[in-house]
Amino acid sequence: MKIIQVVQKPQLRGAEIFACQLSNHLMDLGHEVIIISIFSGDAELPFNGEIIKLNRDISNRFYDVVAWKFFL
């Protein structure tokens, strides 16, 4: 199964760490997992797979057409 986890930005907070831990376990079970961060951040997420950083501008978060097209 191919799974995409989306987080707002790479930061060491509860939701982001849980998403990384869950993704690592899913990879151990044989699934293909990618984590996508929408905004830039300084933290190094504890994930063993591929992390795609979109580095979008947070001030345009509701109407950033380029970022929304990425998911289509």
Backbone bond lengths (Angstrom), bond angles and torsions (degrees), N, CA, C in turn:
res aa  C-N    CA-C-N  psi(-1)  N-CA   C-N-CA  omega(-1)  CA-C   N-CA-C  phi
1 M - - - 1.443 - - 1.525 108.14 -
2 K 1.309 117.13 140.53 1.460 122.46 176.23 1.525 108.44 -99.41
3 I 1.328 115.72 127.23 1.464 121.77 -174.86 1.526 108.83 -126.79
4 I 1.335 115.92 136.67 1.462 122.23 174.84 1.522 107.76 -117.66
5 Q 1.317 116.44 125.40 1.462 122.57 174.34 1.527 106.69 -105.42
6 V 1.320 117.57 129.23 1.463 121.79 179.95 1.525 108.82 -113.78
7 V 1.327 115.68 125.76 1.463 121.75 174.99 1.520 107.94 -121.25
8 Q 1.324 116.04 156.22 1.470 118.77 -179.24 1.518 111.63 -65.60
9 K 1.331 116.61 -53.19 1.453 119.96 178.41 1.520 109.39 -154.45
10 P 1.346 117.56 156.90 1.452 120.19 179.06 1.529 110.47 -69.42
11 Q 1.297 115.81 104.12 1.459 121.67 177.16 1.523 107.55 -145.18
12 L 1.305 116.73 150.59 1.460 121.40 -176.48 1.524 109.89 -90.46
13 R 1.325 115.69 70.21 1.456 122.83 177.59 1.507 108.00 -120.68
14 G 1.297 116.96 173.98 1.455 122.53 -171.94 1.513 116.06 -54.61
15 A 1.319 118.02 -51.65 1.469 121.19 -175.80 1.524 111.34 -66.20
16 E 1.310 117.25 -41.08 1.455 121.12 -177.69 1.524 110.88 -69.55
17 I 1.330 117.51 -42.18 1.460 120.75 178.20 1.521 110.38 -65.72
18 F 1.334 117.79 -42.13 1.461 120.72 178.08 1.526 110.86 -62.20
19 A 1.334 117.65 -42.35 1.465 120.73 178.72 1.524 110.71 -61.27
20 C 1.320 117.65 -39.75 1.462 121.20 178.68 1.522 111.75 -68.99
21 Q 1.328 117.67 -42.94 1.458 120.80 178.40 1.527 111.09 -62.99
22 L 1.326 116.12 -44.98 1.457 120.72 178.05 1.527 110.36 -61.69
23 S 1.311 116.59 -42.96 1.461 120.69 -179.67 1.527 111.78 -64.05
24 N 1.340 117.46 -40.11 1.465 120.30 177.27 1.528 110.80 -62.05
25 H 1.327 117.24 -42.10 1.465 120.56 178.64 1.529 111.07 -66.28
26 L 1.324 117.07 -39.54 1.459 120.26 177.93 1.522 111.13 -64.54
27 M 1.329 117.15 -37.18 1.466 120.38 176.62 1.521 110.59 -65.74
28 D 1.332 116.90 -38.61 1.469 120.72 177.51 1.529 111.30 -62.19
29 L 1.329 116.52 -28.10 1.465 121.13 179.00 1.526 112.24 -85.04
30 G 1.330 117.16 -1.21 1.453 121.00 175.41 1.515 115.91 101.46
31 H 1.312 117.80 7.26 1.467 120.78 178.72 1.526 110.21 -86.08
32 E 1.312 116.27 156.27 1.463 122.51 176.34 1.525 107.88 -97.44
33 V 1.338 117.10 118.46 1.465 121.70 -173.79 1.523 109.94 -125.38
34 I 1.332 115.63 136.37 1.460 123.15 174.49 1.524 107.39 -127.41
35 I 1.324 116.59 137.04 1.465 121.20 174.35 1.528 107.74 -106.59
36 I 1.329 115.29 133.28 1.467 121.38 178.74 1.523 108.19 -118.02
37 S 1.335 116.93 126.54 1.461 120.83 172.68 1.520 108.03 -106.05
38 I 1.307 115.98 131.79 1.464 120.87 -175.40 1.527 111.36 -79.22
39 F 1.321 116.36 -45.90 1.469 121.02 -177.43 1.524 109.91 -108.27
40 S 1.323 117.27 162.51 1.466 121.15 -179.92 1.527 110.01 -77.12
41 G 1.314 115.24 155.05 1.460 122.01 178.17 1.522 109.52 -160.26
42 D 1.319 116.33 164.51 1.461 121.26 -174.56 1.522 114.13 -93.67
43 A 1.311 118.80 -16.77 1.457 121.51 -173.23 1.528 111.59 -76.45
44 E 1.318 115.52 149.62 1.459 123.10 173.91 1.522 107.41 -99.53
45 L 1.319 116.28 109.11 1.467 120.83 -175.84 1.525 111.22 -70.82
46 P 1.352 117.68 141.61 1.465 121.51 -178.94 1.531 111.83 -81.35
47 F 1.332 115.66 66.88 1.455 121.20 -178.11 1.517 109.07 -126.18
48 N 1.323 117.01 135.86 1.463 121.72 -175.51 1.530 113.32 -88.35
49 G 1.314 118.21 -5.45 1.463 121.45 -177.20 1.512 112.45 -106.29
50 E 1.328 114.16 -155.37 1.467 121.35 -176.60 1.527 111.43 -84.01
51 I 1.321 116.18 132.62 1.460 122.54 174.65 1.521 107.69 -117.78
52 I 1.324 116.47 121.48 1.455 121.90 178.00 1.526 107.95 -100.69
53 K 1.311 116.52 124.17 1.462 121.93 -179.80 1.514 108.91 -107.00
54 L 1.322 117.10 115.00 1.454 120.99 179.60 1.527 112.19 -79.14
55 N 1.345 117.63 -26.22 1.473 123.63 178.70 1.528 112.55 50.76
56 R 1.299 116.77 46.75 1.461 121.95 179.31 1.524 109.93 -80.28
57 D 1.310 117.15 158.71 1.460 123.76 -179.71 1.530 109.07 -78.34
58 I 1.318 117.72 124.00 1.463 121.66 -176.00 1.526 112.41 -67.68
59 S 1.325 117.66 -23.87 1.464 119.30 -179.71 1.533 111.96 -71.24
60 N 1.329 117.57 -19.07 1.469 122.06 179.12 1.533 111.96 -105.40
61 R 1.300 118.83 22.18 1.461 121.61 -168.51 1.519 114.99 -61.01
62 F 1.318 120.17 -26.34 1.460 120.95 -177.13 1.519 112.92 -91.26
63 Y 1.309 118.41 -23.69 1.456 120.28 -176.57 1.535 112.63 -129.03
64 D 1.315 117.24 28.08 1.460 122.06 178.40 1.532 108.90 -81.95
65 V 1.312 115.75 92.06 1.473 122.35 -174.39 1.528 111.06 -62.66
66 V 1.313 118.60 -37.76 1.469 121.98 -179.39 1.528 110.28 -61.15
67 A 1.314 117.07 -44.59 1.467 120.29 -179.85 1.518 111.32 -67.92
68 W 1.330 117.61 -41.07 1.471 120.34 179.95 1.514 111.01 -65.78
69 K 1.338 118.98 -35.19 1.455 121.86 179.32 1.522 112.04 -65.72
70 F 1.332 117.31 -25.35 1.452 120.99 178.71 1.521 111.38 -58.48
71 F 1.320 117.65 -32.37 1.460 122.19 -176.30 1.529 113.42 -86.20
72 L 1.310 118.24 -5.20 1.465 120.56 -179.78 1.487 113.57 -83.22
